[in-house]
Amino acid sequence: MRFASARLTGHFSTDSTPDQAAMRRVALLEHERLEGEAARLRALAGKETQIARRVEQNLALQRLQAELTAVRARLQ
């Protein structure tokens, strides 16, 4: 668990309590989910021919990127 978060953040730290370990686990699962959703949106935006839909998908992707940044911050 700690190694997975260290790969994402570039910072290794230990969990001093079981609650911290649980929060890290939840954040890692959320990060994985958001990465999958971002990949899906990138693929859809790349295939989209209508500009309005592509813009909408890119805005959704930007929101996901902000969420990913917040999750990475929780992992440190």
C-alpha positions in Angstrom: 0.0 0.0 0.0 2.7 2.4 1.0 4.7 1.5 -2.1 1.8 2.2 -4.4 1.3 5.7 -2.9 5.0 6.3 -3.1 5.0 5.5 -6.8 2.2 8.1 -7.3 3.6 10.8 -5.1 7.3 10.2 -5.2 7.3 10.3 -1.4 7.5 7.3 0.9 5.9 7.5 4.4 4.6 5.0 6.9 1.2 5.0 8.5 1.2 5.5 12.2 -2.3 4.4 12.8 -4.8 2.0 11.2 -7.0 4.9 10.4 -4.3 6.5 8.3 -3.7 3.2 6.5 -7.5 2.9 5.8 -7.5 6.5 4.5 -4.6 5.8 2.2 -6.3 2.6 0.9 -9.5 4.6 0.1 -7.5 7.3 -1.6 -5.6 4.7 -3.7 -8.9 3.1 -4.8 -10.3 6.5 -5.6 -7.2 7.4 -7.6 -7.5 4.2 -9.6 -11.1 4.9 -10.3 -10.4 8.5 -11.4 -7.5 7.4 -13.6 -9.8 4.9 -15.4 -12.5 7.5 -15.9 -9.9 10.0 -17.2 -8.7 7.4 -19.7 -12.2 6.7 -20.9 -12.9 10.5 -21.3 -9.7 11.0 -23.2 -10.6 8.2 -25.6 -14.1 9.6 -26.1 -12.9 13.1 -26.7 -10.4 11.9 -29.2 -13.1 10.1 -31.2 -15.7 12.8 -30.9 -16.5 14.8 -34.1 -18.8 17.4 -32.6 -17.0 20.3 -31.1 -19.5 21.0 -28.4 -19.3 17.4 -27.1 -15.6 17.4 -27.3 -15.4 20.6 -25.2 -17.8 19.1 -22.7 -15.7 16.0 -22.4 -12.5 18.0 -22.1 -14.1 20.1 -19.3 -15.1 16.9 -17.5 -11.5 15.7 -17.9 -10.2 18.9 -16.4 -12.5 18.4 -13.4 -11.2 14.8 -13.0 -7.6 16.0 -13.2 -8.3 18.4 -10.3 -9.8 15.6 -8.3 -6.8 13.4 -9.0 -4.5 16.2 -7.7 -6.6 16.4 -4.5 -6.4 12.6 -4.1 -2.6 12.7 -4.6 -2.3 15.4 -2.0 -4.2 13.1 0.5 -1.7 10.3 -0.2 1.3 12.4 1.0 
